[in-house]
Amino acid sequence: MVKGLKEIWRDVQSVVLAESRGIDVPTVTVLRDQFRKANCHYKVLKNTLVRIAIQGTRMEPMQSLLVGPVAVIWSTESPSTPAKVATQDRQGE
């Protein structure tokens, strides 16, 4: 699993971490779909695995943010798309 994450994140353009506590399943389903449509990846991963996978990489400084249930959203295509999708106004959905 860690080897796979390291390989996937080798060409990562940006990463967004989002606390996933308190988000209901229908909302997560909509979010995953929106990220997928924007060519982003959304996964809830074990913090320990993420810490190991980012050790010694340019992503290592985000280790301190891996606390509690965290969703990891990333793009290998765009440095701004994950943040744009994550911060969209979803009122009325």
N, C-alpha and C positions, 0 to 999 in steps of 0.2 A: 504494500500500500504506500509506504513512504517513498520507495523508489519511483512508483508511478506518479506521485505528486511532484517529486523533484523534476521528473521528465516533463510533465505538463507545464510546470511553472518556470521552466528554463526560459521560455519566450514570452512570459507574461508582461503585459503592458501596464496593467494596473490591478490593484486588489482593493476591495472594500470589505470591511468587517462589520457585521450588523448583529446586534443582540437579538437572538431569536426567541427569547422568553416572552410568553404572553401573546404570541401571534397565533391565531387560530388556523386550522388546516385550510379552509377556503381562501384565506388571505395569502397563505404561503403558496398555494396552488396558482393563484393569479400572479404573484410575484415571480415564481419560477417561469411561468409562461412568458411574462414580459421580458425577463432576462434572456430567455432562450431566443425570443424573436429579435433581440438586439445582439445576438451572437456572444452572449456572456454565459458564464457557468455559475450556478448557485448550488452550494453544497453545505450541509451541516456536517462538520468533521470533528473528530476527537481533537481537543486542543493539544494533547500530548503528541499526536501524530503530526500535526501541523508544525509544532515547535521543532521536532526532529527534522522534518522535511525542509524547513527554512534555515536550519543551522548552517552557518558559513556562506549564506547567500546574501544578496542585497536586500532581501525581505526580512532578514533576521531582526531588525529593530522593532518589528510589529509584535514580537513575542510578548511584550508586556501588556498588549491589548487582548490577548487570548485568555479571557477570564469568563467563566460561566458559559452558558449555551450561546455559541457564536456561529453565525452563518458566514461562509467565505464566498465572496462573489468576485470573479475575475474575468479579464478579457485578454486574449492574446492578440487582438486586433486594434483596440482603441484604448488610449490612456484615459479618456474621459467618459466613455459610455457607461461603465458600471455605476459610477457616481451619479450620472444624470438619471439613469433608470431608478436607482435607489432613492433619489430625492424628489421624484415626480410627485405632484399633488394628486392624491388618490381619493379625495373627498367625493362622495357620491358613488363609490364602487361598493 
